[in-house]
Amino acid sequence: MKTAPTIEVGRPNSAVPATLAQFMALFNELDKGNLNKLPAVYSEDIRFQDPLGAVVGLNALTHYLSGAYANVISCHFAFEDAVVQDSFASIPWVMNLRHKRIRGGREIQVAGISHLQIRDGKICYHRDYFDAGQLLYENLPATLVIVGSSAWWFPFARAEGYGASKAALAYFAQSLRADLAAEGIDVVLVSPGFVKTPLTERNDFPMPFLVTADDAAERIVSGLAKGHNEIAFPKRFTWILKCLGALPQSLIDRMAASMARKSSSEQETKELCRWPYQHRVCGGRWAYLAGKHRLYRIQRLDVPELHAPDGAFGRALRSQ
């Protein structure tokens, strides 16, 4: 058997280099499917420790490494010269690891050193030293969540600024997702419908399929847990908007314009009923009230009635 390159300190131990060679060969071919090779290198009472855990016994070590290698794509070590003193050895290494859950499966390198004790040709003590931050925390997948709105799928009346900002946010999220994919960072775009909040309570228009803030939070958490990069809810509302947004642009324009005219008319009527005297122009038999988009003509009434929103003037206006 080929022995490992070693630097011996003190009295030579001929059994140690051979065991080190077995150790290095084992870890350069080890995976979750051949953990049955561990007894050839480790003793039954092996004590193992690394920055992520510690176990005692060969069965416990087998179970520990089974979990560690569960999502490993490949793992190879570049070992350097070992330093040996009596039955103890220290061997530096650089691990080249590809893991399904680390940096999207791309290879990373982690430097470390193993401190070993050898007894009767087998390793009875094994402790690994490496930077756990370098292995995990610097390489764990990150997720950036951007909360927008479903409003940008269809051009709503009185939502020019709001809808445009949400459309820009959606484009920003999708573009950012492409840029950060190589870094293993996911970008998730959340596009909710109407959510009941103190802000939406001020809206003066219908809000179909309104959901509570708690319900919205649960849907977002559920979507993130499932790995979705687009989270839109409630489905009944968002699918309707997506279908409308897929129609020919000329038809979308006509529908949006029709909705805008209806919305503007209803809003002006509300405003005029509330403050009719601010818009009146009287002459002859008729009173003319100027709205934003329309000129209302109502049969002229006595002046005192013009100042009473709940009087005959108000009733006449609401009947138009």
C-alpha positions as CSV (number, residue, x, y, z in Angstrom):
1,M,0.0,0.0,0.0
2,K,1.2,3.4,-0.9
3,T,1.9,5.5,2.2
4,A,1.0,9.2,2.6
5,P,3.7,11.9,2.5
6,T,4.5,12.6,6.2
7,I,6.7,14.8,8.3
8,E,7.7,12.7,11.4
9,V,8.5,14.2,14.7
10,G,10.1,12.0,17.4
11,R,10.1,8.3,17.2
12,P,8.8,6.9,13.9
13,N,5.6,4.8,13.9
14,S,5.4,2.6,10.8
15,A,1.7,2.0,11.2
16,V,0.6,5.6,11.0
17,P,1.6,6.5,7.4
18,A,-0.3,3.4,6.1
19,T,-3.5,4.4,8.1
20,L,-3.2,7.9,6.8
21,A,-3.1,6.6,3.3
22,Q,-6.3,4.7,3.9
23,F,-7.9,7.7,5.5
24,M,-7.1,10.0,2.5
25,A,-8.3,7.3,0.0
26,L,-11.5,6.8,1.9
27,F,-12.5,10.5,1.9
28,N,-11.7,11.0,-1.7
29,E,-14.2,8.3,-2.7
30,L,-16.8,8.5,0.1
31,D,-20.4,9.3,-0.6
32,K,-23.8,8.4,0.9
33,G,-23.8,5.1,-1.0
34,N,-20.5,3.6,0.4
35,L,-20.5,4.5,4.1
36,N,-20.0,0.8,4.8
37,K,-16.2,1.5,4.1
38,L,-15.9,3.4,7.4
39,P,-15.1,0.3,9.6
40,A,-11.9,-0.3,7.6
41,V,-10.5,3.0,8.8
42,Y,-12.3,3.8,12.1
43,S,-12.4,1.9,15.4
44,E,-15.7,1.0,17.0
45,D,-15.2,3.6,19.8
46,I,-14.3,6.4,17.4
47,R,-14.7,9.9,18.9
48,F,-15.4,12.4,16.1
49,Q,-15.9,16.2,16.2
50,D,-16.1,19.1,13.8
51,P,-17.4,22.6,14.0
52,L,-21.0,21.4,13.3
53,G,-21.3,18.5,15.7
54,A,-19.7,15.7,17.8
55,V,-20.5,11.9,18.0
56,V,-19.1,8.9,19.8
57,G,-19.1,5.4,18.3
58,L,-18.9,4.0,14.7
59,N,-22.7,3.7,14.3
60,A,-23.1,7.3,15.4
61,L,-20.4,8.4,13.0
62,T,-22.1,6.5,10.1
63,H,-25.4,8.2,10.9
64,Y,-23.8,11.6,11.1
65,L,-21.9,11.3,7.8
66,S,-25.1,9.9,6.2
67,G,-26.8,13.2,6.9
68,A,-23.8,15.2,5.9
69,Y,-23.5,13.5,2.5
70,A,-27.2,13.3,1.8
71,N,-27.2,16.3,-0.7
72,V,-23.5,16.2,-1.8
73,I,-23.0,16.1,-5.5
74,S,-19.2,15.6,-5.2
75,C,-16.5,16.0,-2.6
76,H,-12.8,15.7,-3.1
77,F,-9.8,16.6,-0.9
78,A,-6.4,17.9,-1.8
79,F,-4.3,16.7,1.2
80,E,-1.0,18.2,2.1
81,D,1.9,16.6,4.0
82,A,0.9,15.1,7.3
83,V,2.8,15.9,10.5
84,V,3.1,12.8,12.7
85,Q,4.2,12.4,16.3
86,D,3.9,9.0,17.8
87,S,0.3,7.9,17.3
88,F,-1.0,11.4,16.5
89,A,-1.2,13.0,13.1
90,S,-2.3,16.3,11.7
91,I,-3.0,16.6,8.0
92,P,-4.0,19.9,6.2
93,W,-6.5,19.7,3.3
94,V,-8.6,21.8,0.9
95,M,-12.1,20.4,0.3
96,N,-13.6,20.9,-3.1
97,L,-17.4,20.5,-2.5
98,R,-20.5,20.6,-4.7
99,H,-23.7,20.5,-2.6
100,K,-27.3,20.8,-3.9
101,R,-28.1,23.4,-1.2
102,I,-24.9,25.5,-1.3
103,R,-24.4,28.1,-4.1
104,G,-26.8,26.3,-6.4
105,G,-24.6,23.2,-6.6
106,R,-21.5,25.1,-7.8
107,E,-18.2,24.0,-6.5
108,I,-16.7,25.8,-3.4
109,Q,-13.4,25.4,-1.6
110,V,-12.9,25.2,2.1
111,A,-9.5,24.8,3.8
112,G,-9.1,22.8,7.0
113,I,-7.0,20.4,9.0
114,S,-7.7,17.0,10.6
115,H,-6.2,16.0,13.9
116,L,-6.1,12.2,14.3
117,Q,-5.1,9.6,16.8
118,I,-4.3,6.1,15.6
119,R,-4.5,2.9,17.6
120,D,-3.9,-0.6,16.3
121,G,-4.0,0.6,12.7
122,K,-7.3,2.4,13.0
123,I,-8.4,5.9,13.8
124,C,-9.9,6.2,17.3
125,Y,-10.0,10.0,17.5
126,H,-10.8,12.4,14.6
127,R,-11.3,16.2,14.9
128,D,-11.7,18.5,12.0
129,Y,-11.0,22.2,12.1
130,F,-12.4,24.5,9.4
131,D,-14.2,27.8,9.0
132,A,-17.9,26.9,9.3
133,G,-18.7,30.4,8.1
134,Q,-16.7,29.8,4.9
135,L,-18.5,26.5,4.4
136,L,-22.1,27.5,5.1
137,Y,-22.9,31.1,6.0
138,E,-21.0,32.7,3.1
139,N,-22.5,30.2,0.6
140,L,-26.1,29.5,1.8
141,P,-28.7,30.4,-0.7
142,A,-30.3,33.8,-0.1
143,T,-33.7,35.0,-1.1
144,L,-34.7,38.6,-1.8
145,V,-38.5,39.1,-1.5
146,I,-40.0,42.2,-3.3
147,V,-43.7,43.0,-2.6
148,G,-45.4,44.7,-5.4
149,S,-49.1,44.5,-6.5
150,S,-51.3,42.8,-9.0
151,A,-52.5,46.3,-10.2
152,W,-49.9,46.4,-13.0
153,W,-51.5,43.6,-15.0
154,F,-54.4,45.9,-16.1
155,P,-54.6,49.7,-16.6
156,F,-57.1,50.8,-13.9
157,A,-58.6,54.3,-13.7
158,R,-57.1,56.7,-11.2
159,A,-54.1,54.4,-10.7
160,E,-51.6,55.9,-13.1
161,G,-48.9,56.6,-10.5
162,Y,-49.6,53.6,-8.4
163,G,-49.8,51.1,-11.3
164,A,-46.7,52.5,-13.0
165,S,-44.7,52.2,-9.9
166,K,-45.8,48.6,-9.4
167,A,-45.0,47.8,-13.0
168,A,-41.5,49.2,-12.6
169,L,-41.1,47.2,-9.4
170,A,-42.1,44.0,-11.3
171,Y,-39.6,44.7,-14.1
172,F,-36.9,45.5,-11.5
173,A,-37.5,42.2,-9.7
174,Q,-37.5,40.1,-12.9
175,S,-34.3,41.8,-14.2
176,L,-32.6,41.5,-10.8
177,R,-33.5,37.8,-10.7
178,A,-31.5,37.3,-14.0
179,D,-28.5,39.2,-12.7
180,L,-28.3,37.4,-9.3
181,A,-29.0,33.9,-10.5
182,A,-25.2,33.3,-11.0
183,E,-24.7,34.2,-7.3
184,G,-27.2,31.7,-6.1
185,I,-29.6,34.5,-4.9
186,D,-33.3,34.0,-5.6
187,V,-35.6,37.0,-6.2
188,V,-39.2,36.5,-5.4
189,L,-41.9,38.9,-6.6
190,V,-45.1,39.0,-4.5
191,S,-48.2,40.4,-6.3
192,P,-51.1,40.5,-3.9
193,G,-54.6,41.7,-4.6
194,F,-56.6,43.8,-2.2
195,V,-55.4,43.3,1.4
196,K,-57.3,44.8,4.3
197,T,-55.2,47.4,6.0
198,P,-55.8,50.9,7.4
199,L,-54.6,52.3,4.1
200,T,-57.1,50.3,1.9
201,E,-59.9,51.1,4.3
202,R,-59.8,54.6,2.9
203,N,-60.5,53.4,-0.7
204,D,-63.8,54.7,-2.1
205,F,-64.2,51.9,-4.7
206,P,-65.2,48.2,-4.5
207,M,-62.3,45.8,-3.5
208,P,-63.2,42.3,-4.7
209,F,-61.7,39.2,-3.0
210,L,-60.4,41.3,-0.1
211,V,-58.1,39.2,2.2
212,T,-56.8,40.0,5.7
213,A,-53.2,40.9,6.4
214,D,-52.8,37.6,8.3
215,D,-54.1,35.6,5.4
216,A,-51.7,37.5,3.0
217,A,-48.7,36.7,5.3
218,E,-49.6,33.0,5.4
219,R,-49.8,32.9,1.6
220,I,-46.5,34.6,1.2
221,V,-44.8,32.2,3.7
222,S,-46.3,29.2,2.0
223,G,-45.2,30.3,-1.4
224,L,-41.6,30.9,-0.2
225,A,-41.5,27.5,1.5
226,K,-42.5,25.9,-1.9
227,G,-39.7,27.7,-3.7
228,H,-42.0,29.9,-5.9
229,N,-40.4,32.9,-7.5
230,E,-43.7,34.5,-8.3
231,I,-46.4,34.6,-5.6
232,A,-49.8,36.1,-6.6
233,F,-53.0,35.9,-4.6
234,P,-55.9,35.5,-4.3
235,K,-55.9,33.2,-7.4
236,R,-59.5,34.1,-8.4
237,F,-58.6,37.7,-8.7
238,T,-55.1,37.5,-10.1
239,W,-56.1,35.0,-12.8
240,I,-58.9,37.3,-14.0
241,L,-56.4,40.2,-14.2
242,K,-53.9,38.1,-16.1
243,C,-56.6,36.9,-18.6
244,L,-57.7,40.5,-19.1
245,G,-54.1,41.6,-19.6
246,A,-53.7,39.0,-22.3
247,L,-56.5,40.4,-24.5
248,P,-55.6,42.5,-27.6
249,Q,-54.4,46.0,-26.6
250,S,-57.3,47.7,-28.5
251,L,-59.8,45.8,-26.4
252,I,-57.9,46.5,-23.2
253,D,-58.0,50.2,-24.0
254,R,-61.7,50.2,-24.7
255,M,-62.5,48.3,-21.5
256,A,-60.2,50.6,-19.4
257,A,-61.7,53.7,-20.9
258,S,-65.2,52.5,-20.2
259,M,-64.3,51.7,-16.6
260,A,-62.6,55.2,-16.3
261,R,-65.7,57.0,-17.5
262,K,-68.0,55.2,-15.2
263,S,-65.6,55.7,-12.2
264,S,-65.2,59.4,-13.0
265,S,-69.0,60.0,-13.3
266,E,-69.7,58.3,-10.0
267,Q,-67.0,60.2,-8.3
268,E,-68.2,63.6,-9.6
269,T,-71.8,62.8,-8.6
270,K,-70.6,62.1,-5.1
271,E,-68.6,65.3,-4.9
272,L,-71.4,67.5,-6.4
273,C,-74.0,66.0,-4.0
274,R,-71.7,66.8,-1.1
275,W,-70.8,70.4,-2.2
276,P,-73.2,71.5,-4.9
277,Y,-72.9,75.3,-4.3
278,Q,-69.2,75.2,-5.2
279,H,-70.0,74.2,-8.8
280,R,-73.2,76.0,-9.6
281,V,-73.7,78.5,-12.4
282,C,-77.3,79.8,-12.4
283,G,-79.2,81.6,-15.2
284,G,-82.7,81.5,-16.5
285,R,-84.6,78.3,-15.8
286,W,-81.5,76.2,-15.4
287,A,-78.7,75.6,-13.0
288,Y,-75.5,74.4,-14.5
289,L,-72.9,72.5,-12.5
290,A,-69.4,72.0,-13.9
291,G,-67.9,68.6,-13.1
292,K,-64.4,67.5,-14.2
293,H,-65.6,65.8,-17.4
294,R,-69.2,66.8,-17.7
295,L,-71.5,69.8,-17.4
296,Y,-74.7,69.0,-15.4
297,R,-77.9,70.9,-16.3
298,I,-80.6,70.9,-13.7
299,Q,-83.8,72.9,-13.6
300,R,-83.2,76.0,-11.5
301,L,-84.5,76.0,-8.0
302,D,-84.8,78.7,-5.3
303,V,-81.4,79.9,-4.1
304,P,-81.8,78.6,-0.5
305,E,-82.3,75.1,-1.9
306,L,-79.0,75.4,-3.7
307,H,-77.2,75.5,-0.4
308,A,-78.8,72.4,1.0
309,P,-77.3,69.2,-0.1
310,D,-80.1,67.2,1.3
311,G,-82.8,69.5,-0.1
312,A,-84.6,69.5,-3.5
313,F,-81.4,70.5,-5.3
314,G,-79.5,67.5,-3.9
315,R,-82.4,65.2,-4.7
316,A,-82.6,66.5,-8.2
317,L,-78.9,66.1,-8.8
318,R,-78.8,62.6,-7.5
319,S,-81.7,61.7,-9.9
320,Q,-79.6,62.6,-12.9
